[in-house]
Amino acid sequence: MSGRSQAVYRVTIEVAPEAESTWVKWMADEHIPAVLRVGRFLGATRWKDQEHAADGWARYVVHYRAESVAVIQTYQRSPETAGLRDDYTARFGKLTRVTRSVLGEPTFIGPRS
């Protein structure tokens, strides 16, 4: 894939304290690379929210950059995605809370002089 990212698949994950270190390593070493191998995304950035959820769970946000919203929608419908989600749920389903959203139509607004 080439070109500039025009869409982001945002995945927000809240992680139970007892699972955080295992989850962080698994995401970096296995899950995110597996998502990228599906071939739909230009890359990913994982962020750690500097504030925890109200119950003390850590919060992370992963931005998977894509060329378009259509590319993300294709990814969401793919059999590979279903397998990745099943694997995730089996490993961390009760230890995480996940929300997903698709962001498109980016507008950059810089500072004014």
CORGI-V761518 format. One line per field, one symbol per residue. phi: phi as a letter, one per 20 degrees, with the letter a starting at -180 (. if undefined). psi: psi as a letter, one per 20 degrees, with the letter a starting at -180 (. if undefined). A space follows every 50 residues. Layout:
# CORGI-V761518
phi: ???
psi: ???
This chain:
# CORGI-V761518
phi: .cnefdbceeddcdcfgfdgfffgffffecffgfffffnedfrbcdddff defgenffcccddeecfbfgffffgfeffffgfffffgffecgedbcccc bddblfcecefde
psi: qrrqpjqpopoppppphiiggggggggghggghgghhhjhqhrqppqppi qrrhjiqqpqppooprhrhhgghgghiqhhgggghgggghgjhijqppqq qppalqpporqq.
